[in-house]
Amino acid sequence: MTTRSTPFPPGAPCWVDLFTSDPERSQAFYAAVLGWEFADQGEAYGGYTLATSDGANVAGLMRNSGDSGTPDTWSTYLATADAEATVARAVEAGATVLAPPLRVGDLGTMAVLVDPAGAVVGVWQAGRHTGFGRHAEPGSVVWAEVHSKGFGASREFYEHVFGWDLEVTSDEDDFRYLTAKVDQTEVAGLMDSARILPDAVPSHWAVYLGVDDVDAAQRVAEEHGATVLMGATDTPFGRIADLLDPTGAPFKLHSSSLLNPPPGL
């Protein structure tokens, strides 16, 4: 079990949330597939909902209003010790600010950026909310990676702004992938997706959700309205399936039986 109650190191993915046009349907779906339970945080936090697994925080949900102009999606937040400084550094490195640093009560400070390759990424400076209470195990986020149409720009950006130490996992023409380390621990991936993503799909952060059995979880997901983009498949990195949830947000299922949870995170 990988749990924590202290802030994540700067540059590490520390939280995800789902922007959904139908929160009730999304809650029913992820409860069925992952066993999550949900707690509405009330009007003080804009109706934000926490998802928990065995009592530990694993994700958040917020309503996507009809006038947002944004599709339903999962967002990834990277930890920082200073949101203001990180945003300033990101702008200097070519990012666009979607939401400037905003203090969320005593929970922490958030900001949302678009990186130079077009991927939306959040920033979180921990207060009382440090991020994932549980991760890298079934029922939680087990991995996150950038699918980039501007691989070189993404590499420079995340190295400079978030201090990633990037190591080459593969440098083949059909599969270029870098693994990011923070404090010598693998925390995320960066994939060259210029030849893979359709024209209409921008660079983005992909979220991997851990399960014991990808095939069984995929069946449950389909029964509850998911669309399968890639059925359960063995890869050198585990068994993976790509899906759209019932409101169209993409996510991946990953067999945690093949995971090696990173120490210290």
N, C-alpha and C positions, 0 to 999 in steps of 0.2 A: 504494500500500500504506500502510495506517495502522497503525503499530506504536508501542509505547511501552514504556519500562522504568521510568518514574517515576510516582509517585502521581497519580491523577486529582484535579482540583480539587474541593473540597467541594461536594456537591450534585449532582455528575454521576454517572450510572450508571457503575459501574466493574466490575461482575461479575454473572453470572447462574449459577444452578445448578438442576438438575432433581431434584425429589423423585420417585423412581420405584419402583414396587412390583416391577419386573423389570429390574434394571440391565443384565443381559446382553442382553435383548431391546432395550432402549433404545439400548445401544451399537451393536448391529448395525443398528438403524434409522438413527441419525444418521450412522454410517459410510457407509451406502449413499446417503443423501440429500445429505450435506454433505462427505463425505470425511474426517470426523474420525477421529483415532486416540486411544487411551485409555491412561491409566497409573494403576493403583491405587496410592494413597498409603499403603496398609498400615494395620495395626491402630492405630498411633499416632494416626492421623487418622480413626479410625472407619470405615475402608474407603472413605473419600472417593476419588472418581476424577476425575482431570483430563482434560478433552477438549482436544486440540490440533489445530491446523491448520498444516501446514508447520512444525511444531515450536514454534509459539507457543500459549500458553494462551488458550483462547477461552471455556471454560465448565467447570462442575463437575457431577458426578452423585453423589447419595447415596441409599441405600436407604430406601424408605418401608415401615416395618414394618407388619404387619397390624393392630397395635393403635393406630396413630397417630390414626385417626379423620379423617385429612386426605386428600383426593384427590390423585392425582399432579398435579404442577404445576411450572411454571417460576417461579423467584423472582428478583427484581431487587434488587441492592444499590447503595445510594448512598454515595459516598465522603464521609468525614469526617476531620478532623484530630484529633478528640477524641470517641470513641464515648460516653464517660460523659456529657459535656456535651450531646451531641446527644440522647441518650436522655432526659435530664432535661428538656431544652427541649421534646421531643416530648410527654412526659407532661403538661407544663404546657399544651400546645396541644391536649390531648384524645386523645392516642394511648394505646393499650394495649400493654404490653410482653409479647411472647410469649417472648422469650429475652433476658435482661439481658446487658450486655456481657460477653463471654467471650474471654479471650486464647487464641489458637490457636497455641501455641508461639511461634516467632519469625516466623510468617507475618503476623500482624496480630491485630486485635480485631474481633469481630463482635457484632451484636445484631439482633434481629428485632422489628418493631413491627407493630401494626395501626393504620392511620391513622384519623382520625375518620369517614371514609366507609366504612370496613370493608375497605380494601385492605391486604394484607400487603406490607410492604417491609422489606428488610434494610438494615443499616448496616455499612460496612466501613472500619476505620481501618487503613491499610496498614502492614505491616512489610516482611518480605522479599517477600511476595506483594502486588504493587501493583494487581492486577486484570487486565483484558484485556491480553494481550500483542499482540493483533491485533484490530481491530474496524473497522466501516464498510467492509467489503469482502466479496466472496463467501467463504462458509465461516465467517462470524463474525456476531456481533450487530451489526445496523446501526441499530437504533432501539429505543426503549422508551417506553411511554406508560401513563398511568393511565387506566383506564376507570372513571369514578366515577359512583356513584348519588347522591352528595352534592357536586355540583360546587363550590358556594360554600365548603363546609367544606374540601374538598381544596385549593382555591386558597389559602385563608388558611394552611392547615397547611404546605404546601410552601414558600410564600413565607417564613413565619416561621421554620420549623425548618431548612430547607436553603438559604435565601437565593436562591430562584429569582426571576429577573426574568421575569415572564410577559407575553407579547405576544399579542394577539388574532389568531388565524389565520382564524377564522370565528365569527360571532355570530348565525347563522341559527337559527330555532327547531328545525330538524331536524338541525343540525350546529353544535354549539358546541365550539370547540377552541382551546386556548391552547398556545403553544410556549414552553418554558422555556429561558432562557439563563443560563449561568454564565460569568462573565468574558467577556461579550459573544459567547459561542458557544452555538449551539443544541445542547441536550443531551437533551431529552425532551419529551413531549407530555402534555397533560391534556385528556381528552375527556369531555363531559357524556353519560353513557350511561344516564341514568335512564329514557329512553323506549326504549332499545335492548335492554338486557340483560333476559333473563327473570327472573321473581321469584326463581327458585332460584339464580341466578348472582350472586354478590356483586361489589362493586367489586374490581378487581384490576389488577395490572400486566401488560401485554401485551408479549411479546418478539417482535421481528422478526429473522429470520435471513436473511442475504443469500445470494443465488444469482445465477448468470449468466442463467438461464432459468427463470422461475417455472413455466411450463407443463411443461417437462421434469422439473423437480424434483418437481412435484406428481404426475406419473405414477410416478416412482420411489417416492415416499412411499406412494402407494396400493398399489403392488405389494408394499410391505413392511408393510402393515397399517394405514396411516393412514386416518382418516375425514375426508372433505372437508366442511367447514361452508360455505365459500364458495369456489367455483372461481376460478382465476386471472382477475383482473379489472383492467382499466386504471383508475387513479385519478389525480387531479392530483398525487399524491405518489409515483407509481410503479406497477408492476404487482404486485398483492398477492393472496395466497391465504390463507385461514384453514383450519387443520386441527387435528385431534386426533391425537397420535401413538399408537402401538399400545397404550399403557397408559392413554390418556385425557387426557394433558396437552395443553392448547391452545397453539398457537404460530402464527406467521405467516411465510410466505415472502415475500420482497421482492426485486424485480429491482434489483440493485445498479447496473445500467447507467444508471439514472436518478438515482443518488445523487450528492450533492455532499458528500463527507466533510468534516465540520467541521474547520477549521484549528485546530491547537493542542491537539487532543484525541487 
